[in-house]
Amino acid sequence: VRGKARLRDWWQDAFARLPGLRYEPLTITADEERVWMEYARKAPGEPDMPVAEVLDVSRGRIVASRVFHG
């Protein structure tokens, strides 16, 4: 997903399909170049899903993202 408008569309679609979707942060660690996050994806009627995400940052902007679902 590139750009604010596409990111907004992506999230609007996700919340339209899964009302009540939420994410529970577990751990967040960051430095100047990278953000590491672990969180639980929670959606009504579905089992919780563990997620790990890594964001690469350059000049204050996210330039890449990797998401791992457990």
N, C-alpha and C positions, 0 to 999 in steps of 0.2 A: 504494500500500500504506500503510495507516494503522494504527499501533499495533504494539507489540512482538510480540504473538501472531501477527498476520497476516504481519509481516516474517519471523518465525521459520518459519512455514508455507511462505512463498514460497521461502526458502533451502533448507529441507528437501526441497521438491519439486525444486528445481533440482539439488541434489546426488544425489537419488535417480535422476533421469533421466540425469544426466551424471556418473557416478562419475569422480573424477580432475579435475573442473573446478577450475581455479585462475585467479587473477588476478595478473599481474606488474605491480607499480607502475612507472611510468616517470617521471612528474613529479607533484608535489603542491605546490600553492600555496594559502595561506589568509590571510584576515584576519578581523576580527570578524564580518563579514556574509556571507562566502562562502568556499567551498572549491572549488578547481578541481583536477581529477585527470585524468591520462591514464594508461591502463593497457592491457595486452594480455590479452584473454580467451583462455585456453588450455583446450581440451577434447580428450581423446584422440580421434583419428580425424577431427578437424575442423581446418581451417586456423585459425591465430591470427587474432583479430579485434581491431583497434584500437578503443578506446573512450575517449570523453571524457565526463566527468560534472561537473556543477556542482551544488553543494548550497547553498541559501540558508539562513542561520542567523539566528535571532532568539532572544535571551535564552538562548543556549546549546543551543537545539534546532533540528533540521533542520525547516524549514517547507515546503521545496519542493526538488525534484530534477529535473534534466533530464539525460538520457543520450543520447549520440550515438554510434551504431555506424558504423564505417567499412567 
